[in-house]
Amino acid sequence: MKILAVVLLLALSACTATEQGAPTKQAWLDGKLTFRLVTTAEPTSKPSSGYPVPQKEAGDPAVQEAKSKRQSSDDTVRTQALEAFDCAAPDPLVGHDDAAAPLVTCDAGEYRYDLGPVALDGERIAKATSSFSPTAGGHVITIEFDAEGAKTWGDFTTANVEKQVAILINGRVLSAPTIQSPITGGSTEISGKFTADEARQLAEQLNQTK
């Protein structure tokens, strides 16, 4: 009976163990995807070492304080916030930015940005897929917008040729490509130095939230 009990215990353990080789879930990728026009982009002396995850509740005083400076409608206030913003410090505003307001934020590298209001978000995505792109030199996510999103994206890119558009998640910039020409086909590509697992996770998340 003892031998049988040990065998059953081992079998149960095998069934409940984490599958080897399963992709690691990255918490920072579980956030809202948004597109904002870049007003200002400049290097920072204190680059971020990676992408943060939300740490505060929306009503936390630190969140409200950050919004009052980094999402102010006053250009002078935001310029001061941009110059003072430490990209490497904990950021209470991550995941809590207001879509209708401008935003001072960073990427995971060496740049900080002053951005316009959200022009488009992940809710307008009809389909997302991940793949390796030789042109981009890494893994990318290709997204196809629904009819409303395609029109918004076409109008936005037409009006902002030769300007940068920031693609963000949780209010942090994944990439900020320059719009070379109007994009009227209803799709676009997101690159951001993703691993294969990260690109797949983001594509799956976008498909779940559409």
N, C-alpha and C positions, 0 to 999 in steps of 0.2 A: 504493500500500500504506500509506503514512503517513496519507493522508486516511482510509482505512478504519479504521486503528488508532485514530485520534482519535475517530471516530464511535462505535466500539465502547466506548471508554473513557467517553465522555459518556453513552452509554446505560446502562452499568453503574453509573455514578455516580447517575443518575436513579433507578435501581431500589433503590439502597441508602440514599438520602438519607432523613432523617427527614421524615415526612409533615407538610406544613404544616397548621396548625390542630389538630394532635393535642393532646389535653388533657395538661397537665403533671401528672406523678405527684408527690404529696407524701409524703415519707418518713415524716412523723409520723403519717400515717393507717394505716400498715402495722403495726398492733398489735392487741392483744386488747381487745375491748369488754367492759366490766363495769358492773354496777349495784351501788351501795353506798348505804346509808342515811346521810344527813347528821346528824352529832351536833352539830357546831359549824361555823358559817360566819361569817367576819369579814373586814373589809377589810384589805388589806395596804398598807404605805407604799411597797413596792417591787414594783409589778405586773410580771408576766411580759409580754414583748413578743410572745409566740407560743407554739406548742407544740413542746417539745423532742423529740428522737429519742434512743433508747438510745445511750449512749456507752461504757458499761462492760460487762464480762463479769459474769455472775451471781455468780461467786466472788470478785470484786474486793473487797479490804478496805473500800473506800469504800462499796460497796453494803451490806455487812454492818453497817458502822457506822451508815448511814442507817436500816437496818431496826431496829437495836437501840433507836433513839430514836423514829422516826416510825411504827413498827409495834409498839411496846411494848404489852403487855397492861396496863401500869400507866398509869392515866388521868393521873396527875401528870406522868409522863415525857412523855407525848404533848402535854399542855397546854404544857409548857415548850418542846417542839419546835415546836409551832404558833406560839408567840409569837416564837421565834427564827428561824423559817424564812424565808429570802430567796427569794421566787418568781422573781426575776430572775437568780439565780445558777445555774451549771451543776448539774444534778441527777443524781447517780449512780444514784438509785433508779428512774428512768424505765424502764419495761418490765420491772422485776424485783420488783415488789411481791408479797407473799404473799397469796393470795386469802382464806385463813382468818383473817388478822389484820386489826386496824384499820389505818387509813392516814391520815397527815397529808400533804396535797398542796395543789396550787393549780389554778386554771383559767388561761386565757390572758388574763384580764382583771385585775380588782382584788381577787379574793377568795382566801382560803386556807381549807382545810377540815380538820376532823377527821371521818373517816368510819368506819362500821362495816365488818365483813367483807363480802366479795362475796356478794350475795344471788342473783345471776343473771349469766350470762355469754353471750357470743355463740354458744357452741356449741348453745344451745337455740333459735336462730333458724332458722325454716324458710324464710323468704323476706324479702328486703329490697329496697325500691324507693326511688328518689329522685324528688323533684318540687318545684315551687315552691308554697309555701303562702302565700296572701294573709293568712291569720290570723296566721301566725308572722312574716310580713314578710320571708321569705327562703326559701332552699332547705332542705328537710328530708329525713330518711330515715324511711320508714315500715317498721316491722319486724313480722313475724308470727311468733309463737313456735310451736314444736312442742307436742304435747299436754302433755308434762312441764313445759316452760317456761311455757305458758299457765296451768297450775295454780299454779306457783310465783309467777308475776307476780300472779295474782289474789289469792293468799293474802297476798303481801307488801304489795300496795297496800291491801288491806282492813285489814290490821293497822296501817298507817301513814298513814291519812288525815290531811291537814293537816300532814304532815311533808315535808321535802325528800328527793328521791332524786337522787343524783349519778350521771350517766352518764359513764363515763370511757373513754379509750383510752390505752394505755401508762401507766396510772396517773395521768393528768391529766384534770381535769374538763372535759368538753365543755359540759355544761349541768347545772343542778340545779333542775328544776322542783318545785313543790309538788304533792303528790298531792291532788287535789280530791275524789276519790271512788274507790271500788274500781274497778279496771280488770279486768274479767272476760272481755272479748271475745277475749283472746289476741293483742292487737296494741298497739303504742304508737308514738309519733313522737319522733324525735330532732332537735332543732334546736341550732345552735351557730355561727351566723353563717357558714355554709358558702357557698362559691361553687358554681356549678352543677357544675363539674368535681370539686370536693372531695366534694360530696354523692354524685355518681355513683361516684367511686372507692371511697368507704366502703361504699356499697351493694353494689358488685361484690365487694369484699373479704369482706363478711359472707356473701354468697351462696357464696363459695368455701370458707369455713371451716365452714359448717353441716354 
